[in-house]
Amino acid sequence: MISRDTHDRMANAIRFLAMDAVEKANSGHPGLPMGAADVATVLFTRYLKFDPKAPHWADRDRFILSAGHGSMLLYALLYLTGYEDMTIEDIKGFRQLHSKTAGHPEYGYADGIETTTGPLGQGIANSVGFAFAERKLREEFGADLQDHYTYVIAGDGCLMEGISQEAISLAGHLKLNKLIVFWDDNNITIDGTVGMSDSTDQHARFRASHWNTIAVDGHDPEAIAAAIEEAHKSDKPTLIACKTTIGFGSPNKAGTHKVHGSPLGADEIAATRVALNWPSPAFEIPQDILDMWRQAGSRGASVHKEWANRHAVASKKVEFDRRFAGDLPAALAPAISAYKQKLAETKPTVATRKASEDALEVINGVVPETIGGSADLTGSNNTKTSQTASITPTDFSGRYVHYGIREHGMAAAMNGMALHGGLIPYSGGFLIFSDYCRPSIRLAALMGIRVIHVLTHDSIGLGEDGPTHQPVEQMAALRAIPNLVMFRPADATETAECWQVALESKGHPSGIALTRQNLAPARTTYSEENLSAKGAYVLHEDASAQVTIFASGSEVEIAVKARELLAAKNIAARVVSVPAFELFDAQTPEYQASVIGNAKVKVGIEAAIRQGWDRFIGTDGIFVGMKSFGESAPYKELYKFFGITPEAVVDAVSAKLA
Amino acid sequence: MISRDTHDRMANAIRFLAMDAVEKANSGHPGLPMGAADVATVLFTRYLKFDPKAPHWADRDRFILSAGHGSMLLYALLYLTGYEDMTIEDIKGFRQLHSKTAGHPEYGYADGIETTTGPLGQGIANSVGFAFAERKLREEFGADLQDHYTYVIAGDGCLMEGISQEAISLAGHLKLNKLIVFWDDNNITIDGTVGMSDSTDQHARFRASHWNTIAVDGHDPEAIAAAIEEAHKSDKPTLIACKTTIGFGSPNKAGTHKVHGSPLGADEIAATRVALNWPSPAFEIPQDILDMWRQAGSRGASVHKEWANRHAVASKKVEFDRRFAGDLPAALAPAISAYKQKLAETKPTVATRKASEDALEVINGVVPETIGGSADLTGSNNTKTSQTASITPTDFSGRYVHYGIREHGMAAAMNGMALHGGLIPYSGGFLIFSDYCRPSIRLAALMGIRVIHVLTHDSIGLGEDGPTHQPVEQMAALRAIPNLVMFRPADATETAECWQVALESKGHPSGIALTRQNLAPARTTYSEENLSAKGAYVLHEDASAQVTIFASGSEVEIAVKARELLAAKNIAARVVSVPAFELFDAQTPEYQASVIGNAKVKVGIEAAIRQGWDRFIGTDGIFVGMKSFGESAPYKELYKFFGITPEAVVDAVSAKLA
């Protein structure tokens, strides 16, 4: 039992590390760590199941600091509880180049950072994926191996962002009762008091989404403890509203927005030292308090050992370990090869969204860790296969999530699943609505995690739904995100190949852009090699070519037809299929040069804007694509109207050669 | 008084127009128009204040079909009530190329379409802006000129999207009691029943945000009417939950997701004709019913005339008309000129976010229709000036909105304000969080409306906040959106010029990317001409130049220093400042060629990815910028670490020339 006095001093250790690190960096956010220190102290000293010596323990509780600007709270906790890769020197290096202690918590920079947060609302939405993964894996592997909580600290900003509504309504619907969110209810935002911009009754709001809610004094450790214990008994996710004072302890700035995102200043820190009776100099923690913290950090070792004993003899140990290592089943590659062989025989004319479903039917049969889903477009995205029964609030034996009309919440939850480990999530949505979940896609790329977004209806080829639904700039905008690989396969074979690359890539997220409309096969012979993995490859070679036509996805068919029309005019042309810009950029210069070739005229075709295509065709190349938003009409008319046709290619090439 | 039988037949007119148009197009969404026909009939025949002969009447009630896929509901209403530019031929042309009746309602295609909807949640979020504009203009011009309602029909999808939470919490906070939302509560989404993905108690949720809520049978006209009258008396915005049957009237498909987004088929339409006792052939409305509808459409003429009489003698008539015409005060241009002259004298070294505040101080002094705001970053975005007092729920005399941490809701509300007329909204946010509101920015561009986004902290120059907050790909991704002009000014003078262009552009939205860090002035002499309006211009000319350096924003300073370093090595260089790609593309080929020039080496500098820059420097040009996400550190260290320095430019140029 930790006495109140000891608790206060332990919490103050967090406060002063935060204050002093922000002061030294002359930049950062002391307010939240100082305000939420009591909540975090109770959680980490009494409840959180973790073992700093084994930070990747699969059954640890997950702690998500959704209010990522309060990063010093997390760094202080990691240091105090004894994470070996978080030293006092790391704390002193707060916000300095190459330090582990970046301005906002960055996944991968240090153990114990479960996810990258800072963009508000993302952490709480990730946490739905963490809690989902625990629930699903508990279903699959039993409570002996998976039985943990997901705890979140969220601020007012997280709760105001729309993504939080998608997250909480999904979590409440799915009854994720091991998800516990502490709301740091300090009534302060950057502009001033919350009341300047919001008057939401958060308790009523969460209860409307079937959450349990509890209100406590966020500076009363016993009240916080009682709330956590009550939450543990709930059959619903729980919001614990913790009334706190931002910058708690600062005599002149506590409770104001001045302490949110700026150093307190030497004088105010000195005053706070007096007020909190904390004589230790900066970055020095009294040994007895550090010992207490380290003892709290070692609490989990015995529980971890018990788990390890169960794990060692578990019947599903090998599969469990494979899943958490992120390794794919050996059966995947042969299954894809066999499927590609079949495609080379059947040569289907098919929409790539349907081809994706067919590929998934193969994949889901051999990769049990895939979790499919869609933002309420299941029949349009073709993301459900025979193996993926729907998950319901009371039955997690399935493998398919009806995410609802919540693209942002979906993408963020998928990030949480991938970060948790044990699952490979893939989504379904329209390419145009990647805009709705772009912040979460970006974070997946920044973190380098394996989530796969199925993005159908990928151009004006969707037809009548019109400009609001037709992607024009989305491919360019997504290709712009570093470390995201965007695929746009041309037929069923490329679709299978792209899926294989996406699954085999542990270090980046993928998007697969797919058509609504049918496409003739671009590839008609079997290739053991995954040609799409090279990003671009020569589909039709011609040593005497005057023209090279580069195209992606549905426009490869147009390129091939244009080649035939040009041949009839005695103009020889090569065709290069470009399923993934980013993968091509990773090839050797020699390979790249061989694909680009030396034909006099270079043409790029994509039913989208030109941006990015100069990389293939140069600034003097011909680009056949879109320059504006789309129109509402049957898609074949649209291709004609916007001049994206084999004939238009022939005309432009002929003019250039004339 | 319309009898129940007449009401039913009037509503059925909508149903059959929708069914038959979808059937003819073989594409579209009959379910919502059939389900919501009763609600729309009551609203349009008894309450909506509108005059089809004067569709732009400034004091009309606004009707927003947030569930835009139900577009045939709106088109049917416009035709039936007698909008002259919506004929039965237009209805027959549903979803055909160049027809007014696009798949989703497209603003500008026909009168009576108040906003473009289809991407779910946007309409309800726009409506907050419409209702805000009415409230603000009523405050300013009095109820004689502005006193109208904003009505919305929203579906389950709109309410599941996170943006709806931002919208309703803002509307509830601001007590926008003339906003009335009909929720088409049909319990059906594309995947099946709502219960598959959601179990939110919407009444409780809306009440948590201080809305009035009412539940009615959505097929009972008197209950609907009573609810509207109750809503009119409310001091809060109102949600009227209308329990409806999707596809009402279809004997075999009503109430199922089969009728949501597909034609019913000839057999089912025939069966529906029998079930609803509607013998008229497709696209023929019985004359008595058409007459009743036209009579409903003429209801507003007398009210409009009374308004016109008040308007004719109103003391603020001239200002009111100017504001709704969207014309700027004549005082703006001279004020900007005078301010630029002052800058040429003072030559301030200043962050462009601060320069933007200074420009706004000038602008807001002479343009009373600007409505500023920020998504809780007022002090960081520098968007508040001496003229813009904060608007509060009880005091709309101010001109500044504390939008809260709601970027998406902010951008969508701004679209509503601009569409309403009478106001020019500008936002404040971080450039990185343009990702959070991208769907609304895209719609502003698609609609071609004047909203202005102030986007500060525009690169790694923000420093310690790190990769989650540092834009790397956002400029490229925003430049990719057709009809959006993205500005990135280099100093205070360019900032003022960019503001002037943004304000003077009625036909497109603008984004202004601004630095956190101080910049030396790029322009030191006065130019009467707005050089930034050309998109790119020669800042430093040199007829003998071997090198041209193109740069935007904060990197112009680096370009200028590189030029000096090169000169010391006897390498002559030109410098071109590029504040806006899109405006440069609109210049004459001659002007463009004169700016691009013929120097042997071309260099582009932007602390962002290369995508898009080949337009200036060619694929063989040198690009000095970012290839990855950023890092957390003081910004000067980051510029060095990422090699975005004058020295790096000199090294690259020297290597190229060697």
Chai-1 contact restraints between the chains, C-beta under 6 A:
chainA,res_idxA,chainB,res_idxB,connection_type,confidence,min_distance_angstrom,max_distance_angstrom,comment,restraint_id
A,S27,B,E464,contact,1.0,0.0,6.0,A-B,restraint_1
A,R95,B,E464,contact,1.0,0.0,6.0,A-B,restraint_2
A,R95,B,S632,contact,1.0,0.0,6.0,A-B,restraint_3
A,Q96,B,A633,contact,1.0,0.0,6.0,A-B,restraint_4
A,L97,B,A633,contact,1.0,0.0,6.0,A-B,restraint_5
A,L97,B,E637,contact,1.0,0.0,6.0,A-B,restraint_6
A,A102,B,G466,contact,1.0,0.0,6.0,A-B,restraint_7
A,A102,B,S632,contact,1.0,0.0,6.0,A-B,restraint_8
A,G103,B,E464,contact,1.0,0.0,6.0,A-B,restraint_9
A,G103,B,D465,contact,1.0,0.0,6.0,A-B,restraint_10
A,G103,B,G466,contact,1.0,0.0,6.0,A-B,restraint_11
A,G103,B,S632,contact,1.0,0.0,6.0,A-B,restraint_12
A,H104,B,G466,contact,1.0,0.0,6.0,A-B,restraint_13
A,H104,B,T468,contact,1.0,0.0,6.0,A-B,restraint_14
A,G118,B,T468,contact,1.0,0.0,6.0,A-B,restraint_15
A,P119,B,T468,contact,1.0,0.0,6.0,A-B,restraint_16
A,L120,B,I405,contact,1.0,0.0,6.0,A-B,restraint_17
A,G157,B,I405,contact,1.0,0.0,6.0,A-B,restraint_18
A,M160,B,G404,contact,1.0,0.0,6.0,A-B,restraint_19
A,M160,B,I405,contact,1.0,0.0,6.0,A-B,restraint_20
A,M160,B,R406,contact,1.0,0.0,6.0,A-B,restraint_21
A,E161,B,I405,contact,1.0,0.0,6.0,A-B,restraint_22
A,G162,B,G162,contact,1.0,0.0,6.0,A-B,restraint_23
A,G162,B,I163,contact,1.0,0.0,6.0,A-B,restraint_24
A,G162,B,Q165,contact,1.0,0.0,6.0,A-B,restraint_25
A,G162,B,E166,contact,1.0,0.0,6.0,A-B,restraint_26
A,G162,B,H408,contact,1.0,0.0,6.0,A-B,restraint_27
A,I163,B,G162,contact,1.0,0.0,6.0,A-B,restraint_28
A,Q165,B,G162,contact,1.0,0.0,6.0,A-B,restraint_29
A,Q165,B,Q165,contact,1.0,0.0,6.0,A-B,restraint_30
A,E166,B,G162,contact,1.0,0.0,6.0,A-B,restraint_31
A,S169,B,D198,contact,1.0,0.0,6.0,A-B,restraint_32
A,S169,B,T200,contact,1.0,0.0,6.0,A-B,restraint_33
A,H173,B,D198,contact,1.0,0.0,6.0,A-B,restraint_34
A,H173,B,S199,contact,1.0,0.0,6.0,A-B,restraint_35
A,T189,B,D376,contact,1.0,0.0,6.0,A-B,restraint_36
A,I190,B,D376,contact,1.0,0.0,6.0,A-B,restraint_37
A,I190,B,L377,contact,1.0,0.0,6.0,A-B,restraint_38
A,D191,B,D376,contact,1.0,0.0,6.0,A-B,restraint_39
A,D191,B,T378,contact,1.0,0.0,6.0,A-B,restraint_40
A,D191,B,H402,contact,1.0,0.0,6.0,A-B,restraint_41
A,M196,B,H402,contact,1.0,0.0,6.0,A-B,restraint_42
A,S197,B,H402,contact,1.0,0.0,6.0,A-B,restraint_43
A,S197,B,G404,contact,1.0,0.0,6.0,A-B,restraint_44
A,D198,B,S169,contact,1.0,0.0,6.0,A-B,restraint_45
A,D198,B,H173,contact,1.0,0.0,6.0,A-B,restraint_46
A,D198,B,G404,contact,1.0,0.0,6.0,A-B,restraint_47
A,S199,B,H173,contact,1.0,0.0,6.0,A-B,restraint_48
A,S199,B,H210,contact,1.0,0.0,6.0,A-B,restraint_49
A,T200,B,S169,contact,1.0,0.0,6.0,A-B,restraint_50
A,T200,B,A208,contact,1.0,0.0,6.0,A-B,restraint_51
A,T200,B,S209,contact,1.0,0.0,6.0,A-B,restraint_52
A,D201,B,A208,contact,1.0,0.0,6.0,A-B,restraint_53
A,A204,B,A208,contact,1.0,0.0,6.0,A-B,restraint_54
A,R205,B,A208,contact,1.0,0.0,6.0,A-B,restraint_55
A,A208,B,T200,contact,1.0,0.0,6.0,A-B,restraint_56
A,A208,B,D201,contact,1.0,0.0,6.0,A-B,restraint_57
A,A208,B,A204,contact,1.0,0.0,6.0,A-B,restraint_58
A,A208,B,R205,contact,1.0,0.0,6.0,A-B,restraint_59
A,S209,B,T200,contact,1.0,0.0,6.0,A-B,restraint_60
A,H210,B,S199,contact,1.0,0.0,6.0,A-B,restraint_61
A,D376,B,T189,contact,1.0,0.0,6.0,A-B,restraint_62
A,D376,B,I190,contact,1.0,0.0,6.0,A-B,restraint_63
A,D376,B,D191,contact,1.0,0.0,6.0,A-B,restraint_64
A,L377,B,I190,contact,1.0,0.0,6.0,A-B,restraint_65
A,T378,B,D191,contact,1.0,0.0,6.0,A-B,restraint_66
A,H402,B,D191,contact,1.0,0.0,6.0,A-B,restraint_67
A,H402,B,M196,contact,1.0,0.0,6.0,A-B,restraint_68
A,H402,B,S197,contact,1.0,0.0,6.0,A-B,restraint_69
A,G404,B,M160,contact,1.0,0.0,6.0,A-B,restraint_70
A,G404,B,S197,contact,1.0,0.0,6.0,A-B,restraint_71
A,G404,B,D198,contact,1.0,0.0,6.0,A-B,restraint_72
A,I405,B,L120,contact,1.0,0.0,6.0,A-B,restraint_73
A,I405,B,G157,contact,1.0,0.0,6.0,A-B,restraint_74
A,I405,B,M160,contact,1.0,0.0,6.0,A-B,restraint_75
A,I405,B,E161,contact,1.0,0.0,6.0,A-B,restraint_76
A,R406,B,M160,contact,1.0,0.0,6.0,A-B,restraint_77
A,H408,B,G162,contact,1.0,0.0,6.0,A-B,restraint_78
A,D435,B,R438,contact,1.0,0.0,6.0,A-B,restraint_79
A,D435,B,P439,contact,1.0,0.0,6.0,A-B,restraint_80
A,Y436,B,P439,contact,1.0,0.0,6.0,A-B,restraint_81
A,R438,B,D435,contact,1.0,0.0,6.0,A-B,restraint_82
A,R438,B,R438,contact,1.0,0.0,6.0,A-B,restraint_83
A,P439,B,D435,contact,1.0,0.0,6.0,A-B,restraint_84
A,P439,B,Y436,contact,1.0,0.0,6.0,A-B,restraint_85
A,L446,B,P467,contact,1.0,0.0,6.0,A-B,restraint_86
A,L446,B,F629,contact,1.0,0.0,6.0,A-B,restraint_87
A,E464,B,S27,contact,1.0,0.0,6.0,A-B,restraint_88
A,E464,B,R95,contact,1.0,0.0,6.0,A-B,restraint_89
A,E464,B,G103,contact,1.0,0.0,6.0,A-B,restraint_90
A,D465,B,G103,contact,1.0,0.0,6.0,A-B,restraint_91
A,G466,B,A102,contact,1.0,0.0,6.0,A-B,restraint_92
A,G466,B,G103,contact,1.0,0.0,6.0,A-B,restraint_93
A,G466,B,H104,contact,1.0,0.0,6.0,A-B,restraint_94
A,P467,B,L446,contact,1.0,0.0,6.0,A-B,restraint_95
A,T468,B,H104,contact,1.0,0.0,6.0,A-B,restraint_96
A,T468,B,G118,contact,1.0,0.0,6.0,A-B,restraint_97
A,T468,B,P119,contact,1.0,0.0,6.0,A-B,restraint_98
A,E473,B,A480,contact,1.0,0.0,6.0,A-B,restraint_99
A,E473,B,I481,contact,1.0,0.0,6.0,A-B,restraint_100
A,A476,B,A480,contact,1.0,0.0,6.0,A-B,restraint_101
A,A477,B,A477,contact,1.0,0.0,6.0,A-B,restraint_102
A,A477,B,A480,contact,1.0,0.0,6.0,A-B,restraint_103
A,A480,B,E473,contact,1.0,0.0,6.0,A-B,restraint_104
A,A480,B,A476,contact,1.0,0.0,6.0,A-B,restraint_105
A,A480,B,A477,contact,1.0,0.0,6.0,A-B,restraint_106
A,A480,B,I609,contact,1.0,0.0,6.0,A-B,restraint_107
A,A480,B,Q611,contact,1.0,0.0,6.0,A-B,restraint_108
A,I481,B,E473,contact,1.0,0.0,6.0,A-B,restraint_109
A,P482,B,S628,contact,1.0,0.0,6.0,A-B,restraint_110
A,P482,B,F629,contact,1.0,0.0,6.0,A-B,restraint_111
A,I609,B,A480,contact,1.0,0.0,6.0,A-B,restraint_112
A,Q611,B,A480,contact,1.0,0.0,6.0,A-B,restraint_113
A,Q611,B,G612,contact,1.0,0.0,6.0,A-B,restraint_114
A,G612,B,Q611,contact,1.0,0.0,6.0,A-B,restraint_115
A,D614,B,D614,contact,1.0,0.0,6.0,A-B,restraint_116
A,D614,B,T619,contact,1.0,0.0,6.0,A-B,restraint_117
A,G618,B,T619,contact,1.0,0.0,6.0,A-B,restraint_118
A,T619,B,D614,contact,1.0,0.0,6.0,A-B,restraint_119
A,T619,B,G618,contact,1.0,0.0,6.0,A-B,restraint_120
A,S628,B,P482,contact,1.0,0.0,6.0,A-B,restraint_121
A,F629,B,L446,contact,1.0,0.0,6.0,A-B,restraint_122
A,F629,B,P482,contact,1.0,0.0,6.0,A-B,restraint_123
A,S632,B,R95,contact,1.0,0.0,6.0,A-B,restraint_124
A,S632,B,A102,contact,1.0,0.0,6.0,A-B,restraint_125
A,S632,B,G103,contact,1.0,0.0,6.0,A-B,restraint_126
A,A633,B,Q96,contact,1.0,0.0,6.0,A-B,restraint_127
A,A633,B,L97,contact,1.0,0.0,6.0,A-B,restraint_128
A,E637,B,L97,contact,1.0,0.0,6.0,A-B,restraint_129
